[in-house]
Amino acid sequence: MLELQIKSDSSDGKIEQTLIKNAIDSEVKNLQRSLSKTNDLLKQFEQKYQVSSDFFLANYTAEDLQGGDDEYISWLGEIQIKQKLIYSLEKLQQINYLIK
């Protein structure tokens, strides 16, 4: 769990907490949209080759794909992007807000 402690000079730290929470919530929504687009691109590769991305990672080389290096790099890149998006989403969604 990640705790975000907000210290404020104002008498009501709720305003600052709300601003920060809304900014983080907005980033979560952006990450979720990006993840959805990435998942759509991965599904296209998986449907084209009738294998999962996990199977692709473990067993395929650029020579196995119709698009060669370009397609291999694109598929691999989308997998890596997905992993980073999921990691970021999990971290942001675990934030516990503390007011001081």
Secondary structure as GFF3:
##gff-version 3
##sequence-region A 1 100
A	DSSP	beta_strand	2	6	.	.	.	ID=ss1
A	DSSP	alpha_helix	14	49	.	.	.	ID=ss2
A	DSSP	alpha_helix	53	59	.	.	.	ID=ss3
A	DSSP	three_ten_helix	62	64	.	.	.	ID=ss4
A	DSSP	alpha_helix	68	93	.	.	.	ID=ss5
A	DSSP	beta_strand	95	99	.	.	.	ID=ss6
###
